[in-house]
């Protein structure tokens, strides 16, 4: 499963949105998104995966490979993160 943790008003998260949409379309994957700035339940969910390795957003986690991205990334890095 591919997870994205983001903040609604986060400029870095907003920059990543078109890349995530492109990834979903081109690679036929689904990225499950959790907004953490306004939802405490989603913060707790992020903490399960981040384990202090990433203290901000955007944070991406691949549950199949345990690969993660903390912060912005280019499309090539995002595609590598999503691959199994």
Buried (B, 14 or more C-beta within 10 A) or exposed (E): EBBBBBBEEBEBBEEBEEBBEEBBEEBEBEBEBBBBBEEEEBBEBBEEBBEEEBEBBBBBBBEEEEBBBBEBBEBEEBBBBBEE
